[in-house]
Amino acid sequence: MEELFKYNTQSENLIISEYGRSFQNYVNYVCSVEPKEKRTKMADTLISVMEILNPTVKNQSDYKQKLWDHLHIIANFNLNVDSPFPVPEKTKIHQKPEKIEYPNQPIKFRFYGRNLQMMVNKATALGDEDLQKEFLNLLASFMTNSSKNWNNENLSNSQLADHLEVLSNKKLKVTPEQLEITLEQQQAKKKFFKPNNKFKNKKFVKRK
C-alpha cells in the first residue's frame, strides 16, 4: 500500500530554504529535460520565479548573477544550460571560512574596553607633542564619560593620569593638571510610568 503522506523528514534536504521544496523539485526536473535549448529556456523562467520568491535579492547590484548561482547550487551543479554567467566553483561554495583568531592579550581595565588600549598604543607613538596632548585629552574625556555612564563613577584627573600611565606601560608621563576633560551633556532619563493623581485633590486627616 502506497503511503498517503510523505513527510519532509523523509525528503532530501532543502539546499536553499527560501525558495521552498516545490521549487527545488522543479529544478531537479529541469535538469533532466532534453534538448539543451529547451532546458535553457526553462532555466530562464526559473530565474524569473526566483525574483518573485526572493525579492530582496534585487537590492544587490549583481543580483542576476546571484540568482544564477543559486540555481546552480539548488541543482547541485548538475544543470547543463547556456548560462549568461560562469558556473560557481563547487569547492569555493562549500569552503569553510578561515578561523578568526580571538585576541588573547589581557585587558588591564576591562570597563574601558580593548579599543581604548589600542588608542593609547597609538598615542605613545605620536611624535608631535601638541598633537599627543590633544589626543590624550580626548582619551581622558572618553574614559571619564564611559566611567560615568556605565559605572556611575566620577574619575578624578589623578586617577585618569594613573590609568593612562598603566595602559601605556609608563611610556606616557601624564600629569593631572595637563588634562582637560570634556563632559558629555547628560540627558534626563525618561519615566516609563504615569504619576498617580488619584489622591491629588483629596485632603488627608491625621489619625489621633
PLY file of the C-alpha trace (Angstrom):
ply
format ascii 1.0
element vertex 208
property float x
property float y
property float z
element edge 207
property int vertex1
property int vertex2
end_header
0.00 0.00 0.00
1.35 3.38 -1.03
1.91 5.96 1.64
-0.77 8.63 1.66
1.54 11.27 3.08
5.18 11.99 2.50
6.80 13.87 5.35
9.54 16.43 4.82
11.75 14.44 7.15
11.68 11.67 4.55
12.59 14.03 1.70
16.02 15.28 0.67
17.32 18.32 2.49
16.42 21.76 1.24
19.52 23.36 -0.25
18.32 26.99 -0.14
15.24 27.12 2.05
13.82 30.49 0.95
12.86 29.05 -2.44
10.93 26.12 -0.99
10.73 22.40 -1.68
8.41 22.62 -4.68
10.85 24.89 -6.48
13.74 22.55 -5.69
11.78 19.61 -7.09
11.08 21.58 -10.27
14.78 22.43 -10.64
15.60 18.73 -10.38
13.05 18.06 -13.12
14.51 20.75 -15.40
17.94 19.12 -15.09
16.57 16.05 -16.89
14.80 17.92 -19.71
16.10 17.49 -23.27
17.24 19.10 -25.50
19.59 21.73 -24.08
17.81 24.66 -25.76
14.53 23.78 -24.06
16.33 23.27 -20.74
17.95 26.71 -21.04
14.60 28.35 -21.77
13.06 26.71 -18.69
16.05 27.82 -16.59
15.39 31.42 -17.67
11.80 31.00 -16.47
13.07 29.66 -13.15
15.18 32.80 -12.72
12.04 34.94 -13.12
10.28 32.83 -10.49
13.24 33.24 -8.14
12.96 37.03 -8.43
9.42 36.71 -7.09
10.27 34.23 -4.34
13.32 36.16 -3.17
12.55 39.86 -3.93
15.19 41.27 -1.57
17.95 39.95 -3.82
17.18 42.80 -6.24
18.78 45.21 -3.79
22.17 43.82 -4.82
23.94 45.25 -7.85
24.82 41.80 -9.27
21.56 40.13 -8.34
21.15 38.36 -11.70
24.42 36.53 -11.25
23.47 35.79 -7.65
20.22 34.14 -8.84
22.04 32.03 -11.42
24.50 30.97 -8.72
21.58 29.96 -6.51
20.03 28.00 -9.36
23.21 26.00 -9.96
23.59 25.37 -6.23
19.99 24.12 -5.91
20.61 21.85 -8.92
23.69 20.51 -7.13
25.74 21.76 -10.12
24.01 19.30 -12.45
22.23 21.94 -14.57
23.78 21.95 -18.05
22.46 25.14 -19.69
23.77 28.17 -21.57
24.10 30.44 -18.58
24.95 34.15 -19.03
27.35 33.82 -16.08
30.07 31.30 -15.26
29.05 28.39 -13.06
30.29 28.92 -9.49
33.00 26.57 -8.30
31.60 23.89 -6.02
34.72 23.80 -3.85
34.52 27.53 -3.13
30.81 27.39 -2.30
31.31 24.72 0.36
34.64 26.06 1.55
34.70 26.87 5.25
35.73 30.40 6.19
39.09 30.94 7.79
39.12 30.85 11.55
39.26 34.29 13.14
41.72 34.35 15.96
40.36 35.95 19.12
42.86 38.32 20.75
44.28 36.69 23.86
46.01 39.77 25.17
44.58 40.63 28.61
42.81 43.97 29.09
44.20 45.97 32.01
40.97 47.91 32.60
38.04 45.91 31.24
35.50 48.68 31.77
37.31 50.81 29.17
37.37 48.07 26.56
40.06 46.85 24.18
39.72 49.75 21.74
40.99 52.24 24.33
44.12 50.12 24.81
44.72 50.30 21.06
44.25 54.08 21.06
46.67 54.50 23.96
49.23 52.49 22.00
48.73 54.93 19.10
49.20 57.87 21.47
52.58 56.57 22.62
53.78 56.53 19.00
52.87 60.16 18.28
55.96 62.34 17.81
54.17 65.71 17.84
53.82 66.79 21.49
50.90 69.19 20.84
49.02 66.54 18.88
49.74 63.97 21.59
48.45 66.35 24.27
45.16 66.91 22.37
44.82 63.17 21.78
45.35 62.41 25.48
42.65 64.95 26.39
40.25 63.12 24.05
41.16 59.78 25.61
40.77 61.10 29.14
37.39 62.62 28.23
36.27 59.28 26.78
37.43 57.47 29.92
35.59 59.93 32.17
32.31 59.74 30.24
32.46 55.94 29.91
33.02 55.51 33.63
30.23 57.95 34.41
27.75 56.34 32.00
28.46 52.68 32.74
29.81 52.61 36.29
28.17 55.78 37.64
31.62 56.76 38.89
33.37 60.13 38.61
37.09 59.71 38.00
39.50 62.38 39.15
42.29 63.70 36.93
44.79 61.91 39.17
43.06 58.56 38.56
42.91 59.21 34.82
46.61 60.07 34.70
47.45 56.88 36.61
45.31 54.76 34.32
46.89 56.26 31.18
50.37 55.52 32.52
49.43 51.93 33.33
47.80 51.42 29.92
50.90 52.77 28.18
53.30 50.71 30.32
54.59 54.02 31.72
55.58 55.25 28.27
53.27 58.24 28.76
54.10 60.70 31.51
50.79 62.38 32.28
50.18 64.94 35.00
46.64 65.57 36.31
47.00 69.32 35.67
47.55 68.93 31.93
44.30 67.00 31.34
41.35 68.99 30.00
38.17 66.93 30.30
35.13 67.46 28.08
31.97 66.07 29.67
29.02 64.78 27.68
25.73 66.53 28.21
23.64 64.28 30.39
20.13 63.65 29.10
17.29 63.35 31.54
16.05 59.78 31.83
12.54 59.17 30.58
9.99 57.98 33.06
8.10 54.93 31.95
5.25 55.32 34.42
2.40 57.76 34.80
2.02 59.75 38.00
-0.81 58.61 40.20
-3.16 61.58 40.57
-5.85 59.58 42.27
-5.47 61.37 45.59
-4.26 64.70 44.22
-7.24 66.80 45.34
-8.16 64.85 48.45
-7.40 66.06 51.93
-5.91 63.71 54.43
-6.55 63.89 58.15
-4.07 62.54 60.62
-5.30 59.90 62.98
-5.36 60.78 66.67
0 1
1 2
2 3
3 4
4 5
5 6
6 7
7 8
8 9
9 10
10 11
11 12
12 13
13 14
14 15
15 16
16 17
17 18
18 19
19 20
20 21
21 22
22 23
23 24
24 25
25 26
26 27
27 28
28 29
29 30
30 31
31 32
32 33
33 34
34 35
35 36
36 37
37 38
38 39
39 40
40 41
41 42
42 43
43 44
44 45
45 46
46 47
47 48
48 49
49 50
50 51
51 52
52 53
53 54
54 55
55 56
56 57
57 58
58 59
59 60
60 61
61 62
62 63
63 64
64 65
65 66
66 67
67 68
68 69
69 70
70 71
71 72
72 73
73 74
74 75
75 76
76 77
77 78
78 79
79 80
80 81
81 82
82 83
83 84
84 85
85 86
86 87
87 88
88 89
89 90
90 91
91 92
92 93
93 94
94 95
95 96
96 97
97 98
98 99
99 100
100 101
101 102
102 103
103 104
104 105
105 106
106 107
107 108
108 109
109 110
110 111
111 112
112 113
113 114
114 115
115 116
116 117
117 118
118 119
119 120
120 121
121 122
122 123
123 124
124 125
125 126
126 127
127 128
128 129
129 130
130 131
131 132
132 133
133 134
134 135
135 136
136 137
137 138
138 139
139 140
140 141
141 142
142 143
143 144
144 145
145 146
146 147
147 148
148 149
149 150
150 151
151 152
152 153
153 154
154 155
155 156
156 157
157 158
158 159
159 160
160 161
161 162
162 163
163 164
164 165
165 166
166 167
167 168
168 169
169 170
170 171
171 172
172 173
173 174
174 175
175 176
176 177
177 178
178 179
179 180
180 181
181 182
182 183
183 184
184 185
185 186
186 187
187 188
188 189
189 190
190 191
191 192
192 193
193 194
194 195
195 196
196 197
197 198
198 199
199 200
200 201
201 202
202 203
203 204
204 205
205 206
206 207
